[in-house]
Amino acid sequence: MGSSASSSRIAFRLLAAVAGLVAWWLLYRHLSEIAAWLTYSVGGLERGSHFGAAVEFFVFEAPKVLMLLVLVVFGVGVVRTFFTPERTRRLLAGRRESVGNVLAALLGTVTPFCSCSAVPLFIGFVTAGVPLGVTFSFLVSAPMVNEVALVLLFGMFGWKVAALYLGMGLIIAIVAGWILGRLRLEKYVESWVYENGSNRTADGEVLPSMSWGERVQAGVVVVREIVGRVWLYVLIGIAVGAGIHGFVPENFMASIMGRDAWWSVPLAVLLGVPMYSNAAGIIPIVQALLGKGAALGTVLAFMMSVIGLSLPEAIILRQVLKPRLIATFFGVVAGGILLVGYLFNLVL
């Protein structure tokens, strides 16, 4: 009897999940028509007006981004049950440095760690014997190339742009980590970091065994935590993008961030570093900039610098790194982002 009731609950949850995905897909496919209807038929705004265009952009993008965010964060929450910081350290420790750079960059794309986690991860990696360059490969790819960025790029620009971003982000992470490893900058790590690790054991934490039901529940919890924390920033980002979309002249934006202006890429990187946002907040702005004539390479360089290089991250890292190493790290990664920006502008 108990087994039958348990099977019925599992079947019900499965059917509910399938029905939810079907409803999600149908709503997602028709968001454009719904947004136009709400803006012009219900809202009574004039088609072709600046304000109407801005409102339509917001009404379309807000549910679109939030729907994608919920779906992707749920998946990340499930993935998180397989990866803990300690497990990631063990995977990277003891690897050859060149192999470690590649593995660290790939792990960074599938593990849910952002630049806010830089200090504890850095300490854990160093004390576990992970080479400094390998650690930096992970710290570049984890915030810059993540599931949220890739899925939102795919949803807004198609698979080609998402694949190019993935490939170039991994290359930056791998090469930057390799270069930093060749420079032998360990002496610019604060000495207390190594002292802190002298009493650590190599075994670390044990990942608990979880059923798939528990993993799904963990995904739901992560959705509540992350989406509940960032939804306001997402809407602010979309509102900024709507303003750009509706009111900023195309010629003006093209003159500042177009491919013909050689200085546009370094300017975009300089503008991005003082900012701090995640992919969900910055990609709607990127979409609006592209719609106004900005070059793809320039706006991707801007996005990479916002996500992967930020002033708050530098302040956090100062707790474990000396200024010279922070400056070197930022310089190497910024150089890679500049190359990506110019390359995208050249070939696309």
C-alpha positions as CSV (number, residue, x, y, z in Angstrom):
1,M,0.0,0.0,0.0
2,G,2.8,2.4,1.0
3,S,4.7,1.5,-2.2
4,S,1.7,2.1,-4.3
5,A,1.1,5.6,-2.7
6,S,4.8,6.5,-3.2
7,S,4.6,5.5,-6.9
8,S,1.4,7.6,-7.3
9,R,3.2,10.6,-5.9
10,I,6.2,10.2,-8.1
11,A,3.9,9.8,-11.2
12,F,1.9,12.9,-10.2
13,R,5.1,15.0,-9.8
14,L,6.3,13.8,-13.1
15,L,3.1,14.7,-14.9
16,A,3.0,18.1,-13.1
17,A,6.6,18.8,-14.2
18,V,5.8,17.9,-17.8
19,A,2.7,20.0,-17.8
20,G,4.6,22.9,-16.3
21,L,7.3,22.7,-19.0
22,V,4.6,22.6,-21.8
23,A,2.9,25.7,-20.3
24,W,6.3,27.4,-20.0
25,W,7.1,26.7,-23.6
26,L,3.8,27.8,-25.0
27,L,3.9,31.1,-23.0
28,Y,7.6,31.7,-24.0
29,R,6.8,31.2,-27.7
30,H,4.0,33.7,-27.7
31,L,5.6,36.4,-25.5
32,S,6.1,38.8,-28.4
33,E,2.5,38.8,-29.4
34,I,1.3,39.1,-25.8
35,A,3.7,42.1,-25.2
36,A,2.5,43.9,-28.3
37,W,-1.2,43.3,-27.3
38,L,-0.6,44.5,-23.8
39,T,1.3,47.6,-25.0
40,Y,-0.9,48.8,-27.8
41,S,-4.3,47.2,-27.4
42,V,-4.6,47.2,-23.6
43,G,-2.3,50.1,-22.8
44,G,-3.4,52.2,-25.8
45,L,0.1,53.5,-26.6
46,E,0.9,54.7,-30.1
47,R,2.8,52.3,-32.4
48,G,6.1,53.8,-33.5
49,S,6.4,56.2,-30.6
50,H,9.5,56.2,-28.5
51,F,7.6,55.5,-25.3
52,G,5.6,52.7,-26.9
53,A,8.8,51.0,-28.1
54,A,10.3,51.3,-24.7
55,V,7.3,49.8,-22.9
56,E,6.9,47.0,-25.5
57,F,10.6,46.1,-25.0
58,F,10.1,46.0,-21.2
59,V,6.9,44.0,-21.3
60,F,8.5,41.5,-23.6
61,E,11.9,41.2,-22.1
62,A,10.9,41.1,-18.4
63,P,9.0,37.9,-18.4
64,K,11.3,36.4,-21.0
65,V,14.4,36.9,-18.9
66,L,12.8,35.9,-15.7
67,M,11.4,32.7,-17.3
68,L,14.8,31.8,-18.6
69,L,16.4,32.7,-15.3
70,V,14.0,30.4,-13.3
71,L,14.6,27.5,-15.7
72,V,18.4,27.9,-15.8
73,V,18.8,28.5,-12.0
74,F,16.8,25.4,-11.3
75,G,19.2,23.4,-13.5
76,V,22.2,25.0,-11.7
77,G,20.6,24.1,-8.4
78,V,20.5,20.5,-9.4
79,V,24.1,20.7,-10.7
80,R,25.2,22.2,-7.4
81,T,24.3,19.0,-5.6
82,F,27.1,17.3,-7.5
83,F,29.7,20.0,-7.0
84,T,31.0,21.4,-3.8
85,P,34.0,23.6,-3.4
86,E,35.9,20.8,-1.8
87,R,35.1,18.3,-4.6
88,T,36.2,20.9,-7.2
89,R,39.5,21.4,-5.3
90,R,40.1,17.7,-5.3
91,L,39.5,17.5,-9.0
92,L,42.1,20.2,-9.7
93,A,44.7,19.4,-7.1
94,G,47.7,17.3,-8.4
95,R,47.0,17.9,-12.1
96,R,49.7,19.0,-14.6
97,E,49.4,22.7,-15.0
98,S,48.4,22.8,-18.7
99,V,45.8,20.1,-18.1
100,G,44.7,21.8,-15.0
101,N,44.1,25.1,-16.8
102,V,41.8,23.4,-19.3
103,L,40.0,21.4,-16.6
104,A,39.6,24.4,-14.3
105,A,38.1,26.5,-17.1
106,L,35.7,23.8,-18.0
107,L,34.7,23.3,-14.4
108,G,34.1,27.0,-14.1
109,T,31.4,26.8,-16.7
110,V,29.4,24.2,-14.8
111,T,29.9,25.1,-11.2
112,P,27.7,27.8,-9.6
113,F,30.4,30.0,-8.2
114,C,30.6,33.7,-8.9
115,S,33.2,36.4,-8.2
116,C,31.6,36.9,-4.8
117,S,33.0,33.4,-3.9
118,A,36.6,34.5,-4.9
119,V,38.2,34.6,-1.4
120,P,37.1,31.3,0.1
121,L,37.6,29.5,-3.2
122,F,41.1,31.0,-3.7
123,I,42.1,30.1,-0.2
124,G,40.7,26.5,-0.6
125,F,42.4,26.0,-4.0
126,V,45.8,27.3,-2.8
127,T,45.8,25.3,0.4
128,A,44.8,22.1,-1.5
129,G,47.9,22.4,-3.7
130,V,46.2,23.8,-6.8
131,P,48.8,25.8,-8.8
132,L,48.2,29.5,-8.9
133,G,47.6,29.7,-12.6
134,V,45.1,26.9,-12.6
135,T,43.2,28.7,-9.8
136,F,43.0,31.9,-11.9
137,S,41.7,29.9,-14.9
138,F,38.8,28.8,-12.7
139,L,38.2,32.3,-11.2
140,V,38.0,33.8,-14.7
141,S,35.6,31.2,-16.2
142,A,33.3,30.7,-13.2
143,P,31.7,34.2,-13.3
144,M,32.3,35.0,-17.0
145,V,31.1,31.8,-18.7
146,N,28.2,30.3,-16.8
147,E,24.9,28.7,-17.6
148,V,22.9,31.8,-17.1
149,A,25.0,33.8,-19.6
150,L,24.9,31.1,-22.2
151,V,21.2,30.4,-22.0
152,L,20.3,34.0,-22.1
153,L,22.6,34.7,-25.0
154,F,21.1,31.7,-26.8
155,G,17.6,32.9,-26.1
156,M,18.3,36.5,-27.3
157,F,20.9,36.1,-30.1
158,G,20.9,32.5,-31.2
159,W,23.3,29.6,-30.8
160,K,26.1,31.0,-32.9
161,V,26.7,34.0,-30.6
162,A,26.3,31.8,-27.5
163,A,28.8,29.3,-28.9
164,L,31.3,32.0,-29.8
165,Y,31.0,33.5,-26.3
166,L,31.6,30.1,-24.7
167,G,34.6,29.4,-26.9
168,M,36.2,32.8,-26.4
169,G,35.5,32.9,-22.7
170,L,37.2,29.5,-22.2
171,I,40.2,30.6,-24.3
172,I,40.6,33.7,-22.2
173,A,40.3,31.7,-19.0
174,I,42.8,29.0,-20.1
175,V,45.4,31.4,-21.6
176,A,45.1,33.9,-18.8
177,G,45.7,31.2,-16.2
178,W,48.6,29.7,-18.2
179,I,50.3,33.2,-18.5
180,L,49.8,34.0,-14.8
181,G,51.2,30.6,-13.9
182,R,54.3,31.2,-16.1
183,L,55.0,34.5,-14.3
184,R,55.5,32.7,-11.0
185,L,53.7,35.3,-8.9
186,E,53.2,33.1,-5.7
187,K,55.2,35.6,-3.7
188,Y,52.4,38.2,-4.2
189,V,49.9,36.0,-2.4
190,E,49.4,37.1,1.2
191,S,51.5,34.8,3.4
192,W,48.7,34.0,5.8
193,V,46.9,32.2,3.0
194,Y,49.6,29.5,2.9
195,E,49.9,29.4,6.7
196,N,46.1,29.0,6.9
197,G,46.3,25.8,4.9
198,S,49.1,24.1,6.9
199,N,46.7,22.2,9.1
200,R,44.0,21.3,6.5
201,T,43.4,17.7,5.6
202,A,43.4,16.6,2.0
203,D,40.1,14.7,2.3
204,G,37.8,17.6,3.0
205,E,34.1,17.3,3.1
206,V,32.2,14.2,1.9
207,L,29.4,14.9,-0.6
208,P,26.2,13.4,0.9
209,S,24.3,10.9,-1.1
210,M,21.1,12.4,-2.5
211,S,18.1,11.0,-4.3
212,W,16.8,12.7,-7.4
213,G,13.8,13.9,-5.5
214,E,16.1,15.7,-3.1
215,R,18.2,17.1,-5.9
216,V,15.0,18.5,-7.5
217,Q,14.0,20.0,-4.2
218,A,17.4,21.6,-3.9
219,G,16.9,23.1,-7.3
220,V,13.6,24.6,-6.2
221,V,15.3,26.1,-3.1
222,V,18.0,27.6,-5.2
223,V,15.4,29.2,-7.5
224,R,13.7,30.8,-4.4
225,E,17.0,32.1,-3.1
226,I,18.7,33.4,-6.2
227,V,15.7,34.6,-8.2
228,G,14.3,36.1,-5.0
229,R,17.6,38.0,-4.6
230,V,18.3,39.2,-8.2
231,W,14.9,39.8,-9.7
232,L,14.9,43.5,-8.9
233,Y,18.3,44.0,-10.5
234,V,17.1,42.1,-13.6
235,L,14.1,44.4,-13.9
236,I,16.4,47.5,-13.5
237,G,18.7,46.2,-16.2
238,I,15.7,45.6,-18.5
239,A,14.4,49.1,-17.7
240,V,17.7,50.6,-18.7
241,G,17.7,48.5,-21.8
242,A,14.1,49.7,-22.6
243,G,15.2,53.3,-22.3
244,I,18.1,52.7,-24.6
245,H,15.8,50.8,-27.0
246,G,13.1,53.5,-27.1
247,F,15.0,56.8,-26.8
248,V,18.7,56.5,-27.7
249,P,19.3,57.4,-31.4
250,E,20.8,54.6,-33.5
251,N,23.5,56.9,-35.1
252,F,24.6,58.1,-31.7
253,M,25.2,54.6,-30.3
254,A,26.8,53.4,-33.5
255,S,29.3,56.3,-33.4
256,I,30.3,55.5,-29.8
257,M,30.2,51.6,-29.9
258,G,30.4,50.9,-33.6
259,R,33.1,48.8,-35.2
260,D,34.5,51.8,-37.1
261,A,35.6,53.5,-33.9
262,W,38.9,51.8,-32.9
263,W,38.7,53.1,-29.3
264,S,35.2,51.7,-28.7
265,V,36.4,48.4,-27.4
266,P,38.9,49.7,-24.8
267,L,36.3,52.3,-23.8
268,A,33.7,49.6,-23.3
269,V,36.1,47.6,-21.1
270,L,36.9,50.7,-19.0
271,L,33.2,51.4,-18.6
272,G,32.5,47.8,-17.5
273,V,35.1,47.4,-14.8
274,P,33.6,49.9,-12.2
275,M,30.2,48.2,-12.7
276,Y,29.1,45.1,-10.9
277,S,26.3,42.9,-12.3
278,N,25.5,39.4,-13.2
279,A,24.6,38.0,-16.7
280,A,20.9,38.2,-16.0
281,G,21.1,42.0,-15.4
282,I,23.6,43.0,-18.1
283,I,22.4,40.9,-21.1
284,P,19.2,42.9,-21.6
285,I,21.3,46.0,-21.8
286,V,23.6,44.3,-24.3
287,Q,20.6,43.4,-26.4
288,A,19.4,47.0,-26.5
289,L,22.8,48.3,-27.4
290,L,23.0,45.9,-30.3
291,G,19.6,46.9,-31.5
292,K,20.8,50.5,-31.6
293,G,23.7,49.8,-33.9
294,A,26.5,49.0,-31.4
295,A,29.0,46.4,-32.7
296,L,28.8,42.9,-31.3
297,G,32.5,42.7,-30.3
298,T,32.2,46.0,-28.5
299,V,29.2,45.1,-26.4
300,L,30.5,41.5,-25.7
301,A,33.7,43.1,-24.4
302,F,31.6,45.4,-22.2
303,M,29.6,42.4,-20.9
304,M,32.7,40.3,-20.2
305,S,34.4,43.2,-18.3
306,V,31.2,43.7,-16.2
307,I,30.8,40.0,-15.4
308,G,34.5,38.9,-15.2
309,L,36.3,42.1,-14.0
310,S,34.8,44.3,-11.5
311,L,36.0,46.8,-8.9
312,P,34.1,44.9,-6.1
313,E,35.9,41.7,-7.1
314,A,39.3,43.5,-6.8
315,I,38.4,44.8,-3.3
316,I,37.5,41.2,-2.2
317,L,40.6,39.7,-3.7
318,R,42.8,42.3,-1.9
319,Q,42.2,40.2,1.2
320,V,44.4,37.4,-0.2
321,L,46.4,39.0,-3.1
322,K,48.9,41.8,-3.1
323,P,48.1,44.8,-5.4
324,R,50.7,43.8,-8.0
325,L,49.1,40.4,-8.5
326,I,45.6,41.9,-8.7
327,A,46.8,44.4,-11.3
328,T,48.6,41.6,-13.3
329,F,45.5,39.4,-13.1
330,F,43.2,42.3,-14.3
331,G,45.7,43.3,-17.0
332,V,46.0,39.8,-18.5
333,V,42.2,39.2,-18.5
334,A,41.5,42.7,-19.9
335,G,44.0,42.1,-22.7
336,G,42.1,38.9,-23.6
337,I,38.8,40.7,-23.6
338,L,40.1,43.4,-25.8
339,L,41.3,40.8,-28.3
340,V,37.9,39.1,-28.3
341,G,36.2,42.5,-28.9
342,Y,38.4,43.4,-31.8
343,L,38.2,39.9,-33.3
344,F,34.4,39.8,-33.1
345,N,34.2,43.3,-34.7
346,L,36.5,42.1,-37.5
347,V,34.9,38.9,-38.5
348,L,31.2,39.6,-37.8
